[in-house]
Amino acid sequence: MTAHDAPELLRAPAADFLDTTELGRFVRHVAARRAVEFPDYQALHAWSVAQPEQFWDDIRDFFGVRFATPPTGGVLADRTMPGARWYPGATLNYAEHALRGAGASDTATALIAYSQTRERIELTWGELRDQVARARAGLQRLGVGRGDRVVAYLPNLPETVVAFLATASIGAVWASCAPEFGARNVVDRFAQIEPSVLLAVPGYRYGDKDIDRVATVDEIRAGLPSLRAVVAVPYGPGALADAVVWDDLLAAPAAPGDPTGPAGPAADPVPFDHPLYVLFSSGTTGRPKAIVHGHGGILLEHLKNHALSWDLRPGDRMAWFSTTAWMMWNALVSGLLVGASPVLMDGNPLYPELDSQWRIAAETKASLLGASPGYLMACRRAGLEPAKAYDLSALRVIGAAGSPLPPEGYRWVHEQFGARVLLNVGSGGTDVCSGIVQGGPWQPVWTGEISGPALGVAAAAFDEGGNEVVGELGELVITSPMPSMPLGFWGDSDGSRYRDAYFDTYPGIWRHGDWARFGENGSCVIAGRSDATLNRGGVRLGTAEFYSVVEEIPGIADSLVVHVEDPAGGNGELLLFVVPAEGGLDDALRGRIVRELRGALSPRHIPDSVTAVPVIPRNRTGKKLELPVKRILLGADVADVIGPDTLADPTALDAFLAIAAERQGR
């Protein structure tokens, strides 16, 4: 299949979706409430973006969102971006809705946690509610109040979820980093928000290796002068000095006046747009941005996403490997909102075997398994057959996000599971803490393409003149507000950094930073970051198209492509780097790469050089780092282009630094 051929239909929309899915229930709800009918998903989506006040209020009504104080200014006071205001005057609390768990009983399972540091843990809803009430009281004893910042240097543990929900219940603001980050990376993030409390672990086990983090925590503490207390979560080897022990934080029951009831512990009502948590950008293009998300926006967006796109419902199990530094952790915790049980996984996701995530999905009877495209492709290359090896009969959805999934990955999942399981590929990110384009039970699945824009998201592709384009690459934009757009960046008092990040190119239109192509059938292809787009003779090329061709060539394990501009105004150089499989890179393999790119894409896609490297640099969520590599090749210092702990493999840039030095000396 060439880059622009009509895609192969792998799975038609579920014929019985009205009777069998959460989306079907919602469609019936809207039809009864609004006296409207939708013949297909495209009609439903068109209504959701044309009538955002109706759509989002139907989400609120369908899921029983409770306002402590009703809104005084309707649903959407102003559609202007940036600055749109949702439900002005309303108060609520995210934690209250998460702990309500769509009415889950105290004895039902709320969380399941797998770890290489300790044995499996399972918490009931009653235990989760009790621990959150105790943690809330403990944080209040430490002086934490509304608006204070609580930060966590913690793995994906039940304690992390408990601490987050307790923080949110107070109206304090949460932020987290994974303990594989070094001190500088953590301080670069946390220092921006001046936290009052830090939760941390002394270490952890990654696969079969013990990782000591005591000295790192000491460095973090030294770099955060605003701290009033440190809470030590017992995990891994070692101990943290001068810290409140987790058990002591939870020693007392709910504070006076904070009774715990069937809906969970007390939660303080806060304004709809009160900060819930701060997510940090990857730091691959400069200092990490401190992106502030609000209680109400995240609540509505995750209720919509988890139930209507991922088809999660009460009693389901949601498994998705994530560290606490990735927005997928926040999305995983939000499974609680719809009564689903998050399956937490900490440690090496490929240990002790490549199929470990499939085994966990089988053991927990997961309804949704989220996986990185890299993981799915690795399973394909290894010849795994998870549907035969494990009882995955409870599995209804496989989610994939974080980077583009090649067409062969779509086919492999379909070969394993057929039409019974929905392959839901999505793209969105930290900026909106959700999906912008993705699939769902009423959408077709096309080989190599994302099914379309998510409900309530007015996504399109724009050319340089701000005109919508279909069938060709353009900037991915959002043309009207969605509730989970950030409240702003922390410390950006005049909003200038926020406007520059998203609204500098098309005034009043959100520019997401991805290069996308929407098809006539409504589907979408994400072709890579627009700041890494290849400009070849005036024609812009997406990096993902290269990878889908090159990485299917026998003998190529991984690849990365960058375009280095010519300061004199020429065409520049198109540089392809590959990780050869056994046998290395020879002229025959180079020749095949050229032929495949020419035949599958175009002559413009033929690189000026093909160079072997030992590893392709990726960040900790698996995204290829094209822009940092490009800047290094142009002579930038590595310290100026990427944080020291951003790389998944600390040695991944070594070969590129050597190539850059050679280029500078020629």
C-alpha positions in Angstrom: 0.0 0.0 0.0 1.4 3.4 -0.9 1.1 6.4 1.4 -2.0 7.7 -0.3 -3.8 4.6 -1.5 -7.3 3.9 -0.2 -6.8 2.0 3.1 -7.9 -1.5 3.7 -11.0 -1.8 5.9 -10.2 -4.2 8.8 -13.3 -3.8 10.9 -16.7 -2.3 10.2 -18.6 -0.4 13.0 -20.3 -2.8 15.4 -23.8 -3.5 14.0 -25.2 -3.9 17.5 -23.4 -1.0 19.1 -26.7 0.7 20.2 -27.5 -2.3 22.4 -24.0 -3.4 23.6 -21.8 -0.3 24.2 -21.7 2.7 26.4 -21.7 4.9 23.3 -24.9 3.3 22.2 -26.5 4.1 25.6 -25.3 7.7 25.2 -26.8 8.0 21.7 -30.1 6.8 23.0 -29.8 9.2 25.9 -29.2 12.2 23.6 -32.0 11.1 21.3 -34.5 11.1 24.1 -33.2 14.3 25.7 -32.8 16.4 22.5 -35.2 14.7 20.0 -32.4 14.2 17.5 -31.3 11.1 15.5 -27.9 10.3 14.2 -27.5 7.9 11.2 -23.8 7.4 11.7 -20.7 8.4 13.7 -19.9 11.3 11.3 -23.3 12.9 12.1 -22.9 12.4 15.8 -19.4 14.0 15.7 -20.6 16.9 13.5 -23.4 17.6 16.1 -20.9 17.3 19.0 -18.7 20.1 17.6 -21.4 22.3 16.2 -23.4 22.2 19.4 -20.7 22.0 22.2 -23.0 23.4 24.9 -25.6 20.6 24.2 -23.0 17.9 23.8 -21.0 18.5 26.9 -24.1 19.1 29.0 -25.4 15.8 27.8 -22.1 14.2 28.9 -22.6 15.9 32.3 -26.2 14.6 32.5 -25.5 11.1 31.2 -22.7 10.4 33.8 -24.5 12.1 36.7 -21.8 14.8 37.3 -22.7 16.5 40.6 -22.2 20.2 41.1 -22.0 21.3 44.7 -22.9 24.8 43.4 -24.7 25.0 40.1 -23.3 27.1 37.2 -24.4 30.7 36.9 -23.4 31.3 33.3 -24.5 28.3 31.3 -22.3 25.6 29.9 -19.8 27.6 27.8 -19.6 31.3 28.6 -17.3 32.2 25.8 -16.0 30.2 22.8 -13.0 32.4 22.3 -9.6 30.6 22.3 -7.6 31.0 24.5 -9.9 32.0 27.3 -13.0 29.8 26.9 -14.8 29.3 30.2 -16.8 26.2 31.0 -19.6 26.1 33.6 -18.8 29.5 35.2 -19.8 29.6 38.8 -20.1 25.9 39.2 -18.2 23.9 41.9 -17.4 20.2 42.1 -14.4 17.9 42.9 -12.8 15.3 40.6 -11.8 13.1 43.6 -15.4 12.8 44.7 -16.5 11.5 41.4 -13.5 9.1 41.1 -14.2 7.6 44.5 -17.9 7.3 43.8 -16.8 4.9 41.1 -20.1 5.0 39.3 -21.8 3.5 42.4 -19.3 0.7 43.0 -19.8 -1.2 46.2 -17.2 -1.2 49.0 -16.4 -4.9 48.4 -15.8 -4.7 44.7 -12.2 -4.5 43.3 -11.0 -0.9 42.7 -7.3 -1.3 42.0 -4.9 -4.2 41.0 -1.2 -3.5 41.2 1.7 -5.6 39.7 5.3 -4.9 40.6 8.8 -6.4 40.4 9.5 -4.8 43.9 6.8 -6.5 45.9 3.9 -9.0 45.5 0.6 -8.2 43.7 -1.8 -5.9 45.6 -5.5 -5.6 45.2 -7.6 -2.9 46.9 -11.4 -2.9 47.2 -13.3 0.3 46.8 -13.9 0.3 50.5 -10.2 0.1 51.2 -9.4 2.8 48.6 -11.9 5.2 50.1 -10.7 4.6 53.6 -7.0 5.1 52.6 -7.8 8.3 50.7 -9.7 9.6 53.7 -6.7 8.9 55.9 -4.2 10.3 53.5 -6.4 13.5 53.2 -6.3 13.8 57.0 -2.5 13.2 57.0 -1.8 15.8 54.4 -4.0 18.3 56.3 -1.9 17.7 59.4 1.1 18.6 57.3 -0.6 21.9 56.5 -1.7 21.2 53.0 -4.6 23.3 52.0 -6.4 24.5 48.8 -4.0 25.6 46.1 -0.9 24.1 47.8 1.2 21.8 45.6 1.9 18.2 46.4 4.5 16.4 44.2 5.4 12.7 43.9 8.6 11.0 43.0 6.8 7.7 42.9 6.2 4.6 40.7 2.8 3.5 39.5 1.6 2.2 42.9 -1.7 2.1 44.8 -0.1 4.6 47.2 0.4 7.0 44.3 -3.3 6.9 43.4 -4.3 7.3 47.0 -2.1 10.3 47.5 -3.3 11.9 44.3 -7.0 11.5 45.2 -6.4 12.8 48.7 -4.6 15.8 47.3 -7.4 16.5 44.8 -10.0 16.2 47.5 -8.4 19.1 49.4 -8.2 21.3 46.4 -4.4 21.1 46.4 -2.5 20.6 43.1 -0.8 17.4 42.1 2.3 16.7 40.0 4.3 13.5 39.6 7.6 12.3 38.1 8.7 8.7 37.7 11.7 7.6 39.9 13.8 6.7 36.9 14.2 10.5 36.3 17.4 12.0 37.7 17.4 14.8 40.2 18.0 17.6 37.6 15.1 16.5 35.5 12.8 16.4 38.5 13.9 19.7 39.9 13.5 21.3 36.5 9.9 20.3 36.7 8.9 20.5 40.3 10.7 23.8 41.2 8.5 25.6 38.8 5.4 25.0 41.0 7.1 25.4 44.5 5.6 22.4 46.2 5.0 22.1 49.9 5.1 18.3 50.2 7.1 15.7 48.4 6.2 12.0 48.4 9.1 9.7 47.4 10.4 6.1 47.4 14.0 5.2 48.4 14.3 2.8 45.5 12.6 0.1 43.4 13.3 -3.0 41.4 13.5 -2.9 37.6 13.4 -6.4 36.2 16.0 -8.2 38.3 18.0 -5.0 39.3 17.6 -3.0 42.5 17.7 0.7 41.9 18.7 2.9 44.8 17.2 6.4 44.8 18.1 7.7 48.3 20.9 10.0 47.1 18.7 11.2 44.3 15.8 12.1 46.7 18.3 14.1 48.8 19.3 16.1 45.7 15.7 16.7 44.9 15.0 17.9 48.4 17.9 20.3 48.2 16.6 21.7 45.0 13.1 22.4 46.3 13.5 25.0 49.1 9.7 25.4 49.3 9.2 21.9 50.8 7.7 21.7 54.3 7.6 17.9 54.5 8.7 14.7 52.8 6.6 11.5 53.0 8.5 8.2 52.5 6.6 5.4 50.8 8.2 2.1 51.7 9.3 0.5 48.5 12.5 -1.1 47.4 15.8 -1.0 49.3 17.0 1.7 51.6 15.2 4.4 53.7 14.7 8.1 53.5 15.9 10.1 56.5 13.9 12.9 58.1 10.7 11.9 56.4 7.1 11.1 57.5 6.5 7.4 57.0 3.5 6.5 54.8 1.9 4.5 57.6 2.1 7.4 59.9 0.5 9.7 57.3 -2.4 7.2 57.2 -2.5 6.5 60.9 -5.5 8.6 61.8 -9.0 8.2 60.3 -10.8 11.0 58.6 -10.4 14.4 60.2 -13.2 15.8 62.3 -16.0 17.0 60.1 -14.8 14.7 57.3 -16.9 11.6 57.5 -16.4 8.8 55.1 -19.6 7.5 53.5 -20.6 5.2 50.6 -19.5 7.9 48.1 -16.1 8.1 49.7 -14.3 10.6 51.9 -15.2 14.2 52.0 -14.0 16.3 49.1 -14.0 20.1 49.1 -15.9 21.7 46.2 -13.7 23.9 44.1 -14.5 26.0 41.0 -14.9 24.0 37.7 -11.6 25.5 36.5 -9.6 25.0 39.7 -6.2 23.4 39.1 -6.3 19.6 39.5 -2.8 18.7 38.4 0.2 19.9 36.5 1.6 17.8 33.6 5.0 18.5 32.2 6.0 18.4 28.6 8.9 16.1 27.6 11.6 18.8 27.7 12.9 17.8 24.3 12.5 21.3 22.8 13.6 23.3 25.9 12.5 23.7 29.5 9.5 21.4 30.3 6.3 23.3 30.1 4.2 23.1 33.3 0.7 22.5 31.9 -2.2 23.1 34.3 -5.3 21.0 34.0 -8.6 21.7 35.9 -11.0 19.6 37.9 -14.0 20.0 35.7 -12.4 19.8 32.3 -10.6 16.6 33.1 -13.6 15.1 34.7 -15.9 15.7 31.7 -13.2 14.7 29.1 -12.2 11.5 30.8 -15.8 10.4 31.4 -16.5 10.9 27.7 -13.2 9.3 26.5 -13.2 6.3 28.7 -16.8 5.3 28.3 -17.7 6.4 24.8 -14.4 5.7 23.0 -12.8 3.0 25.1 -16.2 1.5 26.0 -15.3 1.1 29.7 -18.1 0.4 32.1 -18.6 -0.5 35.8 -16.7 -3.7 36.8 -14.3 -3.6 33.9 -10.6 -3.8 34.3 -8.3 -1.3 32.5 -4.6 -2.3 32.0 -2.2 0.2 30.4 1.5 0.2 31.2 2.5 3.8 32.1 4.9 5.6 34.4 3.7 8.4 36.5 5.5 10.9 34.2 3.2 10.2 31.3 -0.4 11.5 30.9 -1.5 8.0 30.4 -1.0 7.5 34.1 -3.6 10.2 34.7 -5.9 8.6 32.2 -5.4 5.2 33.8 -6.5 6.5 37.2 -9.6 8.1 35.6 -10.8 4.6 34.9 -12.2 4.9 38.4 -14.6 7.6 37.2 -16.6 5.1 35.2 -16.4 2.3 37.8 -13.5 0.5 36.0 -10.6 -0.9 37.9 -7.1 0.4 36.8 -4.5 -2.3 36.6 -1.2 -0.7 37.7 2.1 -2.0 36.4 5.5 -1.0 37.7 9.0 -2.1 36.6 10.3 -3.4 33.3 7.2 -4.0 31.1 9.1 -6.7 29.2 10.2 -8.6 32.2 10.4 -11.5 32.7 9.2 -12.2 29.1 8.0 -10.1 26.2 4.4 -11.4 26.7 4.1 -10.2 30.3 1.5 -7.6 29.5 -0.7 -10.2 27.8 -0.3 -12.5 30.8 -1.4 -9.7 33.1 -4.4 -8.8 30.9 -5.4 -12.5 31.1 -5.0 -12.8 34.8 -7.0 -9.6 35.5 -9.6 -10.3 32.9 -8.9 -6.9 31.4 -11.5 -5.4 29.1 -9.1 -2.8 27.8 -5.4 -3.4 27.2 -3.4 -0.3 26.3 0.0 -0.9 24.6 2.6 1.2 22.8 2.9 0.7 19.1 6.5 -0.3 19.7 5.3 -3.1 22.0 2.8 -4.4 19.5 5.4 -4.4 16.7 7.9 -6.2 19.0 5.3 -8.9 19.7 4.7 -9.2 16.0 8.4 -9.6 15.2 8.8 -12.2 17.9 5.9 -14.3 16.4 3.8 -14.1 19.6 0.2 -15.3 19.4 -1.4 -13.9 22.6 -5.0 -14.9 21.7 -3.9 -18.5 21.5 -1.5 -18.5 24.4 -3.8 -16.8 27.0 -7.5 -16.6 27.9 -8.2 -13.1 26.7 -12.0 -13.6 26.3 -12.8 -10.6 28.4 -10.7 -8.3 26.2 -12.9 -6.0 24.1 -10.5 -3.1 23.2 -6.8 -2.8 22.5 -5.6 0.8 22.8 -2.5 2.1 21.1 -1.0 5.5 21.6 2.3 7.3 22.0 3.6 7.0 18.4 2.2 6.0 15.0 1.3 2.3 14.6 2.5 1.0 11.2 -0.1 -0.8 8.9 1.5 -4.1 9.7 0.7 -3.6 13.4 -3.0 -3.2 12.5 -2.9 -6.4 10.5 -1.1 -8.3 13.3 -3.7 -7.3 15.9 -6.5 -8.2 13.5 -4.9 -11.6 12.7 -4.7 -12.3 16.4 -8.2 -11.2 17.5 -10.3 -10.7 14.4 -13.3 -8.3 14.6 -14.2 -9.4 18.2 -11.6 -6.9 19.6 -11.6 -3.2 18.6 -8.2 -1.9 17.8 -8.5 1.7 19.0 -5.5 3.8 17.9 -5.4 7.3 19.1 -3.3 10.5 19.2 -3.5 13.4 21.6 -1.2 14.0 24.4 -0.2 15.9 27.5 -1.5 19.2 26.3 -5.2 18.0 26.4 -4.6 14.9 28.6 -6.7 12.9 26.2 -7.2 11.9 22.6 -7.8 14.3 19.7 -8.2 11.6 17.0 -9.0 8.0 17.9 -11.5 5.2 17.4 -14.6 3.8 19.0 -17.3 1.1 18.6 -19.2 3.1 16.0 -16.2 3.8 13.8 -14.5 1.6 11.1 -10.9 0.5 11.6 -8.7 1.2 8.5 -5.3 -0.3 8.1 -2.6 2.2 9.1 -5.1 5.0 9.9 -6.8 6.4 13.0 -10.5 6.2 12.7 -11.3 9.9 13.1 -11.7 12.9 15.4 -12.9 12.2 18.9 -16.4 13.3 20.0 -16.4 17.0 21.0 -13.1 17.7 19.3 -13.2 19.9 16.2 -10.0 18.5 14.7 -8.8 19.4 11.2 -5.7 19.9 9.1 -4.7 23.4 8.0 -2.3 24.6 5.3 0.1 27.5 5.8 -2.6 30.0 4.9 -5.1 28.7 7.5 -7.3 26.8 5.1 -8.7 23.3 5.9 -7.2 20.6 3.7 -8.4 17.1 3.1 -6.3 14.4 1.5 -3.0 16.2 2.0 -0.7 16.9 5.0 -1.3 19.9 7.1 -1.0 21.2 10.7 -3.3 19.4 13.1 -5.6 22.0 14.6 -8.6 22.3 16.9 -11.0 25.0 15.8 -13.3 25.2 18.9 -12.6 24.8 22.6 -12.8 21.5 24.5 -13.0 21.3 28.3 -9.6 19.7 28.9 -7.6 22.3 27.1 -5.1 23.6 29.7 -6.0 26.4 32.1 -2.6 27.7 31.2 1.1 27.2 32.1 2.2 27.6 35.7 3.9 30.9 36.3 2.8 32.3 33.0 1.0 35.2 34.6 0.2 37.1 31.3 -0.5 34.0 29.3 2.1 34.8 26.7 3.9 31.5 26.8 0.6 29.6 26.5 -0.5 31.7 23.5 2.8 31.3 21.8 2.7 27.5 22.3 -0.7 26.9 20.7 -2.1 30.0 19.1 0.8 31.8 17.5 0.3 30.4 13.9 -3.5 30.6 13.6 -5.1 33.3 15.9 -8.0 31.8 17.8 -7.2 28.3 16.5 -5.3 25.6 18.6 -2.2 24.4 16.7 -1.3 21.1 18.2 2.2 20.6 16.7 1.5 17.4 14.7 1.5 16.9 11.0 -1.7 15.2 9.9 -3.7 14.1 6.9 -7.5 13.6 7.0 -9.1 11.4 4.4 -12.4 11.7 2.6 -13.6 8.8 4.8 -13.0 10.8 8.0 -9.9 8.8 9.0 -6.6 10.4 10.0 -2.9 9.8 9.6 -0.5 11.4 12.1 2.7 11.9 10.1 5.0 13.1 12.9 5.6 16.3 14.7 5.3 19.3 12.5 8.5 20.8 14.0 10.3 17.7 12.7 8.6 17.7 9.3 10.9 17.3 6.4 10.8 20.1 3.8 12.2 18.6 0.6 12.3 20.9 -2.4 9.3 22.9 -1.0 7.3 19.7 -0.4 6.6 18.8 3.3 7.0 15.1 4.2 5.9 13.3 7.3 8.5 11.2 9.2 6.0 8.5 10.1 5.6 7.6 6.4 9.3 6.8 6.2 9.2 4.6 9.3 6.2 2.6 8.0 8.3 1.6 4.9 11.8 1.4 6.2 11.0 -0.6 9.4 9.3 -3.3 7.3 12.4 -4.0 5.3 14.1 -7.2 6.5 17.4 -6.4 8.2 16.2 -3.1 9.7 15.3 -3.0 13.4 14.6 0.7 13.8 15.1 4.1 12.0 15.1 7.8 12.3 15.0 10.5 9.6 15.8 14.2 9.7 16.1 17.0 7.2 19.0 19.4 7.8 18.4 22.7 6.0 21.0 24.4 3.9 21.8 27.9 5.2 22.5 29.0 1.7 19.0 28.2 0.7 19.5 24.9 -1.1 17.5 21.7 -0.6 19.5 20.7 2.4 20.2 17.0 3.3 17.7 14.2 4.0 19.5 11.9 6.4 18.3 8.5 7.3 19.7 6.6 10.3 19.0 2.9 10.7 19.6 0.2 13.3 20.5 -2.9 11.3 19.6 -6.3 12.4 22.2 -9.0 12.3 24.4 -8.7 9.3 24.9 -4.9 9.4 24.3 -2.3 6.8 25.8 -3.0 3.3 25.3 -1.6 -0.2 22.6 -4.2 -1.0 20.5 -3.2 2.0 21.0 0.5 1.2 19.8 -0.2 -2.3 16.7 -1.9 -1.1 15.9 1.0 1.2 16.1 3.4 -1.7 13.9 1.2 -3.9 11.3 0.6 -1.3 11.0 4.3 -0.5 10.8 5.3 -4.1 8.2 2.7 -4.9 6.0 3.1 -1.8 6.3 6.8 -1.4 8.1 9.0 -4.0 11.5 10.0 -5.4 11.5 12.9 -2.9 11.6 10.4 -0.1 15.0 9.0 -1.2 17.6 10.0 1.5 20.9 11.6 0.7 22.6 9.2 3.0 21.8 6.1 5.0 23.9 5.6 8.1 24.0 2.8 10.7 23.7 3.7 14.4 23.5 1.3 17.4 20.3 2.7 18.8 17.6 5.3 17.9 17.1 7.9 20.6 13.6 7.9 22.2 12.1 9.6 25.2 10.7 7.6 28.1 7.3 7.3 26.4 8.8 5.8 23.3 8.7 8.8 21.0 11.6 9.2 18.5 13.6 12.4 19.1 14.0 13.7 15.6 14.2 17.4 16.5 17.0 17.0 19.2 19.0 14.9 16.7 18.5 17.6 14.0 19.7 20.3 16.3 22.7 18.3 17.4 23.6 17.7 13.7 23.4 21.5 13.2 25.9 22.0 15.9 23.8 22.6 19.1 25.2 21.5 22.4 23.4 18.5 23.7 22.7 20.2 27.1 20.7 22.8 25.2 18.5 20.5 23.3 17.5 17.7 25.8 17.3 17.0 29.5 19.8 14.4 30.8 17.1 12.0 32.0 14.7 12.4 29.0 16.4 9.6 27.1 15.1 6.0 27.5 18.7 4.9 26.7 21.3 7.3 28.0 23.8 6.3 25.3 21.4 6.9 22.4 22.8 10.2 21.4 26.5 9.2 21.5 26.6 8.1 17.8 24.9 11.3 16.7 27.3 13.5 18.7 30.2 11.7 16.9 28.5 12.2 13.5 27.9 15.9 14.3 31.6 16.4 15.3 32.6 14.7 12.0 30.3 17.0 10.0 31.6 20.1 11.8 35.2 19.2 10.9 34.7 18.4 7.3 
